[in-house]
């Protein structure tokens, strides 16, 4: 079992920055990929970014050049640095972690970009 807890959401003005973090606990040695999805009101959940255990990263086109995902193996956290935020980045951000045959989800954290 893996437990995921997100933190760092909030309200920010357009052009501002936020840093989300996902803390993993439990059977973390079995995790091979961690990342972030987001879901805006009335829309489907979409992949934002992920990072593999080997450090490979991938981003949605809409966030490339603005968001950076990383992995702190010592702290078992996956931060998501979000810069140059836009109103369309608003939504609930969910951390996830993949084992070989199972995916775990965090509870989500709200990000609102508005003036």
Secondary structure in CASP SS format (residue, H / E / C, confidence):
PFRMAT SS
TARGET T0000
AUTHOR 0000-0000-0000
METHOD secondary structure of the structure
MODEL  1
X C 1.00
X E 1.00
X E 1.00
X E 1.00
X E 1.00
X E 1.00
X E 1.00
X C 1.00
X C 1.00
X E 1.00
X E 1.00
X E 1.00
X C 1.00
X C 1.00
X C 1.00
X C 1.00
X C 1.00
X E 1.00
X E 1.00
X E 1.00
X E 1.00
X E 1.00
X E 1.00
X E 1.00
X E 1.00
X E 1.00
X C 1.00
X H 1.00
X H 1.00
X H 1.00
X C 1.00
X C 1.00
X E 1.00
X E 1.00
X E 1.00
X E 1.00
X E 1.00
X E 1.00
X E 1.00
X C 1.00
X C 1.00
X C 1.00
X C 1.00
X C 1.00
X C 1.00
X E 1.00
X E 1.00
X E 1.00
X E 1.00
X E 1.00
X E 1.00
X E 1.00
X C 1.00
X C 1.00
X C 1.00
X C 1.00
X E 1.00
X E 1.00
X E 1.00
X C 1.00
X C 1.00
X C 1.00
X C 1.00
X C 1.00
X C 1.00
X C 1.00
X E 1.00
X E 1.00
X E 1.00
X C 1.00
X C 1.00
X E 1.00
X C 1.00
X C 1.00
X C 1.00
X C 1.00
X E 1.00
X E 1.00
X E 1.00
X E 1.00
X E 1.00
X E 1.00
X C 1.00
X C 1.00
X C 1.00
X C 1.00
X H 1.00
X H 1.00
X H 1.00
X C 1.00
X E 1.00
X E 1.00
X E 1.00
X E 1.00
X E 1.00
X E 1.00
X E 1.00
X E 1.00
X C 1.00
X C 1.00
X C 1.00
X C 1.00
X E 1.00
X E 1.00
X E 1.00
X C 1.00
X C 1.00
X C 1.00
X E 1.00
X E 1.00
X E 1.00
X E 1.00
X E 1.00
X C 1.00
X C 1.00
END
